[in-house]
Amino acid sequence: MAFLLTFLGKGGVGCTTIAIAAARRLASQGKRVLLASQDASPALGLMLGVTTGPDPMTIAPNLQVVQLQTTVLLERAWEDLKTLESKYLRTPFFKNVYGQELGVLAGMDSAMALNAIRQWDSAYDVIVYDSPSSPEILRMLGMPEIVSWYIRRFRQVFIDSDLGKTLSPFIPPMVAAVMNINLLADNFAQPTADMNGLLDQGIQKLSDPNQTIAYLVTTSDSFSIATAQYLWGSAQQVGLNVGGVIVNPMLNPTGTSDISLDDAFNPLTITTLPHGAENRDTIAASLPDFTQSSNAPRPVTIDKAARTVTLFLPSFDKKQVKLTQYGPEITIEAGDQRRNVFLPAGLSGLPVAGAKFQDGCLIISF
C-alpha cells in the first residue's frame, strides 16, 4: 500500500517544484515512487525535461511520472463499467455508448484521479500527487467520506419513507427480472458491500497519517500565509492530516505579514528552504522527513468515556464554525467545507449537550 503525499498552498508558491524534489528524494532512498500530476498543461513535462503522458513512465531509478488525463481515465473507467453492467444486467443498455464519445463534466477530474490513485496504490511505495488547485485536492481526498454519507443517509431515508415501504414487496421480483441476480440471495448484497468496502478503505487511508499526509507550502508573503492557514483548517475538515509547513523563500513577497510563521502555524513543524535553492537536489536535501509526520494534530478525536468529540480547526474562529445536529450525526461547517461526523456506539443518537471553541479546537459534549 502506497504512502500518499501531497502539498497545499497558494498558486505560485512552488508546490509543483517541491513535489518533484520530494519524489526524487524518496526515489533516491530506494522507494518505488509515482509522481502523479493533475495539471493538463505541458508545464510538468517542461520542468522535468521529458514528455509526460497518461501512463506511468520511468524518468529515473525508482521514479515514474504520469500526467492524469481525465478523458483517457474516463474512457477506461467506462469500459470497466460496461463489463460490470454485463455481469449484473440481463440486457445491458450502456453497450451502445462508447467511452470515446464521453465529454468531461465538472467534478469528473477529481473522481477519475482518485480512482486512478486507488488502482496504483499497490504498485508503489509512495505516490506524490500534485494539482494546480489545492481546493480540488481537498475535494478529491474528501470524496470517499462524502459519498459514503450520501449512500448511508439516502438509503435509510428511502427505506423509512412511505414510498420505500410501499415498494419494498415489489422491488425484489422487478429487479430480479431485469438483473442477473436474486435479491433474496446474498449475491445482491455483494456489489453494495464491495462499494462500501472501497469507501471505507479510502476513509481509513485518508485519516491515517502513516498512509496519507499533506504539507503546507508558503512564502513570507502575507497572502500566501493566510491561504496556507485557510487550507490547513479546510484539510482538517475533510479528515486530511497536515504534517508540517515548508517555507519557500525563493520568491519575492508582495506583502509583509505581522504574524510570525511560528505563531501562524503552531504546533506544526516549519521547514525553511535555503535562499537561492533553485537546484532540485538542493531543495530535496532540505525537505523534512515525511515519514515522521504521525505526530501531526489529528482532525477528529473521539473520547467515548468523556462523551466528547474534539475537532481541530486551525485558522477558524468560533464565528466561522457552525455546528448542527439534524439527524443521527453531527454536522460541522467551517469555511467552504461541511463535514458529517459519524458517531460511534454509545454516542450515536445522543443530543449535543454543549460545545466550546478552545485553542483552535471545537469540543462537543454529549
BELJO-V244464 format. One record per residue. N is the residue number from 0. RES is the residue in three letters. PSI is psi in radians with two decimals (* if undefined). D_FIRST is the distance of its C-alpha to the first C-alpha in whole Angstrom. Layout:
((N	RES	PSI	D_FIRST) (N	RES	PSI	D_FIRST))
This chain:
((0	MET	2.26	0) (1	ALA	2.56	4) (2	PHE	2.17	7) (3	LEU	2.17	9) (4	LEU	2.31	13) (5	THR	2.93	16) (6	PHE	2.41	20) (7	LEU	2.37	23) (8	GLY	2.98	26) (9	LYS	2.56	30) (10	GLY	2.33	30) (11	GLY	0.05	31) (12	VAL	-0.08	30) (13	GLY	0.41	28) (14	CYS	-0.74	24) (15	THR	-0.75	24) (16	THR	-0.74	25) (17	ILE	-0.64	23) (18	ALA	-0.75	20) (19	ILE	-0.79	21) (20	ALA	-0.70	22) (21	ALA	-0.72	19) (22	ALA	-0.75	17) (23	ARG	-0.72	19) (24	ARG	-0.80	19) (25	LEU	-0.65	15) (26	ALA	-0.63	16) (27	SER	-0.32	19) (28	GLN	0.08	17) (29	GLY	0.08	16) (30	LYS	2.52	12) (31	ARG	1.99	11) (32	VAL	2.40	12) (33	LEU	2.13	13) (34	LEU	1.91	15) (35	ALA	2.20	16) (36	SER	2.39	19) (37	GLN	-0.06	21) (38	ASP	2.04	24) (39	ALA	-0.14	26) (40	SER	2.94	29) (41	PRO	0.12	30) (42	ALA	-0.79	29) (43	LEU	-0.79	26) (44	GLY	-0.69	27) (45	LEU	-0.69	30) (46	MET	-0.60	28) (47	LEU	-0.33	26) (48	GLY	0.43	29) (49	VAL	2.90	28) (50	THR	1.96	28) (51	THR	2.77	24) (52	GLY	-3.05	24) (53	PRO	-0.06	21) (54	ASP	2.49	19) (55	PRO	2.33	17) (56	MET	2.52	20) (57	THR	2.25	20) (58	ILE	-0.17	22) (59	ALA	2.87	21) (60	PRO	2.23	20) (61	ASN	0.08	16) (62	LEU	2.16	16) (63	GLN	2.70	16) (64	VAL	2.54	18) (65	VAL	2.41	18) (66	GLN	1.86	21) (67	LEU	2.17	20) (68	GLN	1.97	23) (69	THR	-0.64	24) (70	THR	-0.71	26) (71	VAL	-0.78	24) (72	LEU	-0.68	21) (73	LEU	-0.73	24) (74	GLU	-0.76	26) (75	ARG	-0.70	23) (76	ALA	-0.57	22) (77	TRP	-0.69	25) (78	GLU	-0.64	25) (79	ASP	-0.69	22) (80	LEU	-0.72	25) (81	LYS	-0.63	28) (82	THR	-0.75	26) (83	LEU	-0.69	25) (84	GLU	-0.76	28) (85	SER	-0.39	30) (86	LYS	-0.61	29) (87	TYR	-0.38	30) (88	LEU	2.44	33) (89	ARG	-0.66	36) (90	THR	1.54	37) (91	PRO	2.41	34) (92	PHE	-0.14	36) (93	PHE	-0.13	33) (94	LYS	-0.40	34) (95	ASN	0.10	37) (96	VAL	2.28	34) (97	TYR	2.47	32) (98	GLY	-0.49	29) (99	GLN	-0.24	31) (100	GLU	-0.33	34) (101	LEU	2.33	31) (102	GLY	2.84	32) (103	VAL	2.13	29) (104	LEU	2.78	30) (105	ALA	2.35	29) (106	GLY	-0.37	26) (107	MET	-0.56	24) (108	ASP	-0.85	23) (109	SER	-0.77	21) (110	ALA	-0.77	20) (111	MET	-0.66	19) (112	ALA	-0.75	17) (113	LEU	-0.70	15) (114	ASN	-0.67	15) (115	ALA	-0.75	14) (116	ILE	-0.69	11) (117	ARG	-0.73	10) (118	GLN	-0.52	11) (119	TRP	-0.04	9) (120	ASP	-0.68	5) (121	SER	-0.12	5) (122	ALA	-0.16	8) (123	TYR	2.80	7) (124	ASP	-0.59	7) (125	VAL	2.38	8) (126	ILE	2.06	10) (127	VAL	2.02	13) (128	TYR	2.27	15) (129	ASP	2.39	19) (130	SER	2.55	21) (131	PRO	-0.16	25) (132	SER	1.95	25) (133	SER	-0.71	24) (134	PRO	-0.59	25) (135	GLU	-0.60	23) (136	ILE	-0.78	20) (137	LEU	-0.71	21) (138	ARG	-0.74	22) (139	MET	-0.86	19) (140	LEU	-0.43	16) (141	GLY	-0.06	19) (142	MET	-0.78	19) (143	PRO	-0.75	17) (144	GLU	-0.69	19) (145	ILE	-0.77	23) (146	VAL	-0.71	22) (147	SER	-0.71	22) (148	TRP	-0.78	25) (149	TYR	-0.80	27) (150	ILE	-0.80	26) (151	ARG	-0.84	27) (152	ARG	-0.80	30) (153	PHE	-0.54	31) (154	ARG	-0.79	31) (155	GLN	-0.66	33) (156	VAL	-0.73	35) (157	PHE	-0.75	36) (158	ILE	-0.68	37) (159	ASP	-0.23	39) (160	SER	2.81	41) (161	ASP	-0.65	44) (162	LEU	-0.77	43) (163	GLY	-0.72	40) (164	LYS	-0.59	42) (165	THR	-0.71	45) (166	LEU	-0.31	43) (167	SER	-0.64	40) (168	PRO	-0.40	43) (169	PHE	-0.31	43) (170	ILE	-0.81	39) (171	PRO	-0.88	38) (172	PRO	-0.61	41) (173	MET	-0.79	41) (174	VAL	-0.67	37) (175	ALA	-0.52	38) (176	ALA	-0.45	40) (177	VAL	-0.59	38) (178	MET	2.75	35) (179	ASN	0.60	34) (180	ILE	2.85	33) (181	ASN	2.04	35) (182	LEU	-0.39	34) (183	LEU	-0.21	36) (184	ALA	3.07	33) (185	ASP	-0.27	30) (186	ASN	-0.33	28) (187	PHE	-0.59	29) (188	ALA	-0.35	27) (189	GLN	-0.87	24) (190	PRO	-0.61	23) (191	THR	-0.75	23) (192	ALA	-0.67	21) (193	ASP	-0.78	18) (194	MET	-0.85	19) (195	ASN	-0.61	19) (196	GLY	-0.74	16) (197	LEU	-0.73	14) (198	LEU	-0.73	16) (199	ASP	-0.68	15) (200	GLN	-0.73	11) (201	GLY	-0.71	12) (202	ILE	-0.77	14) (203	GLN	-0.68	12) (204	LYS	-0.72	10) (205	LEU	-0.69	13) (206	SER	-0.22	15) (207	ASP	1.96	12) (208	PRO	-0.25	13) (209	ASN	-0.12	11) (210	GLN	-0.56	8) (211	THR	2.31	11) (212	ILE	2.58	14) (213	ALA	2.59	17) (214	TYR	2.43	20) (215	LEU	2.46	24) (216	VAL	2.27	26) (217	THR	2.92	29) (218	THR	-2.99	33) (219	SER	0.02	36) (220	ASP	2.30	37) (221	SER	-0.61	38) (222	PHE	-0.68	36) (223	SER	-0.71	33) (224	ILE	-0.80	33) (225	ALA	-0.70	34) (226	THR	-0.76	31) (227	ALA	-0.69	29) (228	GLN	-0.76	30) (229	TYR	-0.73	30) (230	LEU	-0.56	26) (231	TRP	-0.90	25) (232	GLY	-0.69	27) (233	SER	-0.63	26) (234	ALA	-0.70	22) (235	GLN	-0.60	23) (236	GLN	-0.54	24) (237	VAL	0.04	21) (238	GLY	0.26	19) (239	LEU	2.18	18) (240	ASN	2.38	18) (241	VAL	2.12	20) (242	GLY	-0.37	19) (243	GLY	-3.01	23) (244	VAL	2.37	25) (245	ILE	2.11	26) (246	VAL	2.16	29) (247	ASN	1.84	30) (248	PRO	0.15	34) (249	MET	-0.45	34) (250	LEU	2.58	36) (251	ASN	2.20	39) (252	PRO	2.57	39) (253	THR	-0.05	41) (254	GLY	2.61	42) (255	THR	2.26	42) (256	SER	2.42	40) (257	ASP	-0.16	42) (258	ILE	2.34	39) (259	SER	2.71	38) (260	LEU	-0.63	34) (261	ASP	-0.75	34) (262	ASP	-0.64	35) (263	ALA	-0.55	34) (264	PHE	0.31	30) (265	ASN	2.28	31) (266	PRO	0.43	29) (267	LEU	2.62	26) (268	THR	2.35	26) (269	ILE	2.24	28) (270	THR	2.13	27) (271	THR	2.15	30) (272	LEU	2.60	30) (273	PRO	2.58	33) (274	HIS	2.43	36) (275	GLY	0.26	36) (276	ALA	1.31	33) (277	GLU	-0.28	32) (278	ASN	2.30	31) (279	ARG	-0.52	27) (280	ASP	-0.68	27) (281	THR	-0.75	29) (282	ILE	-0.81	27) (283	ALA	-0.72	24) (284	ALA	-0.36	25) (285	SER	-0.14	26) (286	LEU	2.70	23) (287	PRO	2.96	22) (288	ASP	1.83	19) (289	PHE	-0.26	16) (290	THR	-0.12	14) (291	GLN	0.65	18) (292	SER	0.07	17) (293	SER	-0.22	17) (294	ASN	0.12	20) (295	ALA	2.54	21) (296	PRO	2.25	23) (297	ARG	2.44	21) (298	PRO	-0.72	22) (299	VAL	2.34	23) (300	THR	2.19	25) (301	ILE	2.18	26) (302	ASP	1.71	29) (303	LYS	-0.60	30) (304	ALA	-0.73	33) (305	ALA	-0.09	35) (306	ARG	0.85	34) (307	THR	2.61	32) (308	VAL	2.16	30) (309	THR	2.19	29) (310	LEU	2.19	28) (311	PHE	1.99	27) (312	LEU	1.22	29) (313	PRO	2.65	30) (314	SER	-0.13	32) (315	PHE	2.61	34) (316	ASP	3.06	37) (317	LYS	-0.41	38) (318	LYS	-0.37	40) (319	GLN	-0.08	37) (320	VAL	2.29	35) (321	LYS	2.25	36) (322	LEU	2.23	35) (323	THR	2.79	36) (324	GLN	1.47	36) (325	TYR	-0.52	37) (326	GLY	-2.68	35) (327	PRO	-0.15	33) (328	GLU	2.89	31) (329	ILE	2.52	31) (330	THR	2.23	31) (331	ILE	2.20	31) (332	GLU	2.19	32) (333	ALA	2.21	32) (334	GLY	-2.28	32) (335	ASP	0.31	31) (336	GLN	2.44	28) (337	ARG	2.24	29) (338	ARG	2.36	26) (339	ASN	2.14	27) (340	VAL	2.07	26) (341	PHE	2.05	26) (342	LEU	2.45	28) (343	PRO	2.96	27) (344	ALA	2.40	30) (345	GLY	-0.52	33) (346	LEU	-0.45	32) (347	SER	2.26	32) (348	GLY	-0.26	35) (349	LEU	2.47	37) (350	PRO	2.68	39) (351	VAL	2.19	38) (352	ALA	-0.44	40) (353	GLY	2.87	40) (354	ALA	2.51	38) (355	LYS	2.66	38) (356	PHE	2.04	37) (357	GLN	2.20	36) (358	ASP	0.76	35) (359	GLY	0.13	33) (360	CYS	2.43	32) (361	LEU	1.99	33) (362	ILE	2.03	33) (363	ILE	2.27	34) (364	SER	2.58	36) (365	PHE	*	37))
